[in-house]
């Protein structure tokens, strides 16, 4: 099958891309991976949408900042997997089906924007825990419902504006090929098929990503250190254990996010099998694990979900 390109006046215009993320797998492996991704996708949607619905339905949770953030976070995860997994499943069932140029770059922008949104929400949630533990008397004022919604809106807005310029620059490159060795439209595979080097677009994208992830990492680690110091000063063992449990869950999520993000986007040299495994885990694994680790272990969230399933108010 030829490349889906148009030739005019000795210029090459790529109108479609073909994603070859799973091209090396046999039919049996494809079927098994398709079943696994399908179950993962359904589980991710069920987990996250239950949390969103529980927050919207429970009057108590609607006015608590941490649950407002969790509801937004779960909705973000729902959008995140919906942007990538359906196309992966389509590629496994019917390999070689092209994706249009516009759809590819739309997916690319949403993929990066949602990753940035996740990073910012994780930072805001650790800020919420820092204020609740280190400044409990001022917490209702410092993290009011209004301020919480403002910060949530800020996370969404900044994330979608953050990568508009580099994504636009990359979309204006000339491409000498239409085959991408990946399962989603991503930065490294797109740059690999460009006709000429694009250091400005490449460096700006990597720099913006590194700025967000490393900035959030420094902020989170600093805040977590202050939280741990405050916890060690608590005299009540029960309160210390509960607070440590909350912080450990959050740090686990942050570690999963940073670990896969560092391999994918801060290290341009990442490639091959390790890059694909990290990208797959980044796109599919963390959205499934996040609600299980961070939200569903929470007592109030469990009660809200139980009431929702039983039809109680």
C-alpha positions as CSV (number, residue, x, y, z in Angstrom):
1,X,0.0,0.0,0.0
2,X,1.4,3.4,-1.0
3,X,1.8,6.3,1.3
4,X,-1.3,8.6,1.4
5,X,0.5,11.7,-0.1
6,X,-0.2,14.2,-2.8
7,X,2.5,15.3,-5.2
8,X,2.2,18.8,-6.6
9,X,5.0,21.1,-8.0
10,X,7.7,18.7,-6.6
11,X,6.4,19.2,-3.1
12,X,5.1,16.5,-0.8
13,X,2.0,17.1,1.2
14,X,1.1,14.4,3.7
15,X,-2.6,14.2,4.2
16,X,-2.8,11.0,6.3
17,X,-0.6,9.1,8.7
18,X,-0.4,5.4,9.4
19,X,0.3,4.3,12.9
20,X,2.5,1.2,13.3
21,X,2.7,0.9,17.0
22,X,1.6,-2.8,17.1
23,X,2.9,-3.9,13.6
24,X,5.4,-6.4,15.0
25,X,2.8,-8.4,17.0
26,X,1.3,-11.6,15.7
27,X,-2.5,-12.1,15.4
28,X,-2.8,-13.9,18.7
29,X,-0.8,-11.2,20.6
30,X,-3.0,-8.6,18.9
31,X,-6.2,-10.3,20.1
32,X,-4.9,-10.7,23.6
33,X,-3.7,-7.1,23.8
34,X,-7.0,-5.9,22.3
35,X,-8.9,-7.8,25.0
36,X,-6.6,-6.4,27.7
37,X,-6.9,-2.8,26.5
38,X,-10.7,-3.2,26.2
39,X,-11.0,-4.3,29.8
40,X,-8.6,-1.6,30.9
41,X,-10.6,1.1,29.0
42,X,-13.9,0.0,30.4
43,X,-12.5,-0.2,33.9
44,X,-10.9,3.3,33.6
45,X,-14.2,4.8,32.4
46,X,-16.2,3.1,35.1
47,X,-13.8,4.1,37.9
48,X,-13.4,7.7,36.9
49,X,-17.0,8.3,35.9
50,X,-18.2,6.9,39.2
51,X,-16.0,9.3,41.1
52,X,-17.3,12.3,38.9
53,X,-20.9,11.3,39.5
54,X,-20.4,10.7,43.2
55,X,-18.9,14.2,43.6
56,X,-21.7,15.8,41.6
57,X,-24.4,13.9,43.4
58,X,-23.2,14.2,47.0
59,X,-23.9,17.6,48.6
60,X,-21.1,17.1,51.1
61,X,-18.4,16.4,48.6
62,X,-19.5,19.3,46.3
63,X,-18.1,21.8,48.8
64,X,-14.9,20.1,49.9
65,X,-11.9,21.3,47.9
66,X,-10.1,17.9,47.7
67,X,-13.2,16.3,46.2
68,X,-13.7,19.1,43.7
69,X,-10.2,18.5,42.6
70,X,-10.7,14.7,42.5
71,X,-13.8,15.1,40.4
72,X,-12.0,17.3,37.9
73,X,-9.0,14.9,37.9
74,X,-11.2,11.9,37.2
75,X,-13.0,13.8,34.3
76,X,-9.6,14.6,32.9
77,X,-8.6,10.9,33.0
78,X,-11.8,10.0,31.2
79,X,-11.0,12.5,28.4
80,X,-7.4,11.4,28.4
81,X,-8.0,7.7,27.7
82,X,-10.9,8.4,25.3
83,X,-8.4,10.4,23.1
84,X,-6.1,7.5,22.7
85,X,-7.4,4.0,23.5
86,X,-10.3,3.8,20.9
87,X,-7.7,4.4,18.2
88,X,-5.4,1.8,19.6
89,X,-8.2,-0.7,19.6
90,X,-9.1,0.2,16.1
91,X,-5.5,-0.3,15.0
92,X,-5.4,-3.7,16.7
93,X,-8.6,-4.9,15.1
94,X,-7.9,-3.4,11.7
95,X,-4.2,-2.5,11.3
96,X,-3.0,0.0,8.7
97,X,-6.1,2.2,8.7
98,X,-4.8,5.7,8.2
99,X,-5.6,8.7,10.4
100,X,-6.1,12.1,8.8
101,X,-3.5,14.8,9.2
102,X,-5.9,17.1,11.1
103,X,-7.1,14.2,13.4
104,X,-3.5,13.2,14.1
105,X,-2.5,16.7,15.3
106,X,-5.7,17.1,17.2
107,X,-4.9,13.9,19.1
108,X,-1.3,15.1,19.5
109,X,-2.5,18.4,21.1
110,X,-5.1,16.8,23.3
111,X,-2.6,14.1,24.4
112,X,-0.1,16.8,25.5
113,X,-2.7,19.1,27.0
114,X,-4.2,16.3,29.1
115,X,-0.8,15.3,30.4
116,X,-0.1,18.9,31.4
117,X,-3.5,19.1,33.1
118,X,-2.7,16.0,35.1
119,X,0.6,17.4,36.2
120,X,-1.0,20.7,37.3
121,X,-3.9,18.9,39.1
122,X,-1.4,16.7,41.0
123,X,0.4,19.9,42.2
124,X,-2.8,21.6,43.2
125,X,-3.9,18.5,45.2
126,X,-0.6,18.4,47.1
127,X,-1.0,22.1,47.8
128,X,-4.4,21.3,49.2
129,X,-3.0,18.6,51.5
130,X,-0.1,20.9,52.5
131,X,-2.6,23.7,53.6
132,X,-4.9,21.2,55.3
133,X,-2.1,19.6,57.4
134,X,0.3,22.5,57.9
135,X,-2.2,25.4,58.2
136,X,-5.4,23.7,59.5
137,X,-6.9,26.8,61.1
138,X,-6.4,29.0,57.9
139,X,-7.3,26.1,55.5
140,X,-11.0,27.0,55.1
141,X,-10.0,30.5,54.0
142,X,-6.9,29.7,52.0
143,X,-8.6,26.8,50.1
144,X,-12.2,28.0,49.9
145,X,-14.6,26.4,47.4
146,X,-14.4,29.5,45.1
147,X,-10.6,29.5,45.1
148,X,-10.6,25.7,44.4
149,X,-12.8,26.1,41.3
150,X,-10.6,29.0,40.2
151,X,-7.5,26.9,40.4
152,X,-9.2,24.0,38.7
153,X,-10.2,26.3,35.8
154,X,-6.7,27.6,35.7
155,X,-5.3,24.1,35.3
156,X,-7.7,23.4,32.3
157,X,-7.1,26.7,30.6
158,X,-3.3,26.8,30.9
159,X,-2.9,23.2,29.8
160,X,-4.8,23.7,26.5
161,X,-3.0,27.0,25.8
162,X,0.5,25.7,26.8
163,X,1.3,23.7,23.7
164,X,-0.6,25.6,21.0
165,X,2.5,27.3,19.6
166,X,4.9,24.2,19.4
167,X,2.1,22.0,18.0
168,X,1.3,24.6,15.4
169,X,5.0,24.8,14.4
170,X,5.3,21.1,14.1
171,X,2.1,20.9,12.0
172,X,3.7,23.3,9.5
173,X,6.7,21.1,8.9
174,X,7.2,19.2,5.6
175,X,7.0,15.5,6.1
176,X,8.8,13.0,3.9
177,X,6.9,10.0,5.2
178,X,3.5,9.1,6.5
179,X,4.3,6.1,8.6
180,X,4.6,6.7,12.4
181,X,6.2,4.0,14.5
182,X,3.9,4.6,17.5
183,X,0.3,3.9,18.6
184,X,-0.7,7.6,19.1
185,X,0.4,10.7,17.3
186,X,3.3,11.9,19.5
187,X,6.2,14.3,19.3
188,X,9.2,12.0,18.6
189,X,7.5,9.9,15.8
190,X,6.3,13.1,14.0
191,X,9.7,14.6,14.2
192,X,11.3,11.4,12.9
193,X,9.4,11.7,9.5
194,X,9.9,15.4,9.0
195,X,12.0,16.3,5.9
196,X,14.2,18.8,7.6
197,X,15.4,19.2,11.2
198,X,13.1,21.4,13.3
199,X,15.2,22.4,16.3
200,X,13.0,25.3,17.2
201,X,9.8,23.3,17.4
202,X,11.5,20.3,19.0
203,X,13.3,22.3,21.7
204,X,10.3,24.4,22.5
205,X,8.1,21.4,23.0
206,X,10.6,19.5,25.1
207,X,11.4,22.7,27.1
208,X,7.8,23.5,27.8
209,X,7.2,19.8,28.9
210,X,10.3,19.8,31.1
211,X,9.3,23.1,32.7
212,X,5.9,21.8,33.7
213,X,7.0,18.4,34.9
214,X,10.2,19.5,36.7
215,X,8.5,22.6,38.1
216,X,5.6,20.5,39.5
217,X,8.1,17.9,40.7
218,X,10.1,20.5,42.7
219,X,6.9,22.0,44.1
220,X,5.4,18.6,45.0
221,X,8.6,17.3,46.7
222,X,9.0,20.6,48.7
223,X,5.4,20.5,49.8
224,X,5.6,16.8,50.6
225,X,8.7,17.4,52.7
226,X,6.9,20.1,54.7
227,X,3.9,17.8,55.1
228,X,6.1,14.9,56.4
229,X,7.8,17.3,58.8
230,X,4.5,18.5,60.1
231,X,3.2,14.9,60.4
232,X,6.2,13.8,62.5
233,X,5.3,16.6,65.0
234,X,1.8,15.3,65.5
235,X,1.3,13.8,68.9
236,X,-1.7,11.6,68.0
237,X,-0.7,8.3,66.3
238,X,-4.1,7.9,64.6
239,X,-4.0,11.3,63.0
240,X,-0.4,10.7,61.9
241,X,-1.3,7.4,60.3
242,X,-4.3,8.8,58.4
243,X,-2.3,11.8,57.1
244,X,0.6,9.5,56.1
245,X,-1.8,7.3,54.2
246,X,-3.1,10.2,52.2
247,X,0.3,11.5,51.4
248,X,1.7,8.1,50.4
249,X,-1.2,7.6,47.9
250,X,-0.6,10.9,46.4
251,X,3.2,10.4,46.1
252,X,2.5,7.0,44.5
253,X,0.4,8.6,41.8
254,X,3.0,11.4,41.3
255,X,5.8,8.8,41.0
256,X,3.9,6.8,38.3
257,X,3.2,10.0,36.4
258,X,6.8,11.3,36.5
259,X,8.4,8.0,35.9
260,X,6.7,7.4,32.5
261,X,6.7,11.2,31.7
262,X,10.5,11.4,32.1
263,X,11.1,8.5,29.8
264,X,8.8,9.9,27.1
265,X,9.3,13.6,27.0
266,X,12.2,14.9,29.1
267,X,14.7,12.4,27.6
268,X,14.7,12.9,23.8
269,X,17.0,9.9,23.4
270,X,14.3,7.5,24.6
271,X,13.3,5.2,21.8
272,X,12.4,1.7,20.8
273,X,10.7,-0.9,23.0
274,X,11.4,1.0,26.3
275,X,9.8,4.2,24.8
276,X,6.7,2.3,23.6
277,X,6.2,0.5,26.9
278,X,6.5,3.7,28.8
279,X,4.2,5.5,26.4
280,X,1.6,2.7,26.7
281,X,1.7,2.8,30.5
282,X,1.6,6.6,30.5
283,X,-1.5,6.6,28.2
284,X,-3.4,3.6,29.6
285,X,-2.0,2.3,32.9
286,X,-1.9,5.4,35.0
287,X,-5.5,6.5,34.3
288,X,-6.7,3.1,35.5
289,X,-4.5,3.1,38.7
290,X,-5.0,6.7,39.7
291,X,-8.7,6.4,41.0
292,X,-7.9,3.0,42.6
293,X,-4.9,4.3,44.5
294,X,-6.0,7.9,45.3
295,X,-9.7,8.1,45.4
296,X,-11.4,4.7,46.0
297,X,-9.2,4.2,49.2
298,X,-10.8,7.3,50.7
299,X,-13.5,6.6,53.3
300,X,-15.8,9.5,52.3
301,X,-15.5,8.6,48.6
302,X,-16.4,4.9,49.4
303,X,-19.5,6.0,51.3
304,X,-20.6,8.3,48.5
305,X,-20.1,5.6,45.9
306,X,-22.0,3.1,48.1
307,X,-24.9,5.6,48.5
308,X,-24.9,6.2,44.8
309,X,-25.1,2.5,43.9
310,X,-27.8,1.9,46.4
311,X,-29.8,4.8,45.3
312,X,-29.6,6.7,48.6
313,X,-29.2,10.4,49.1
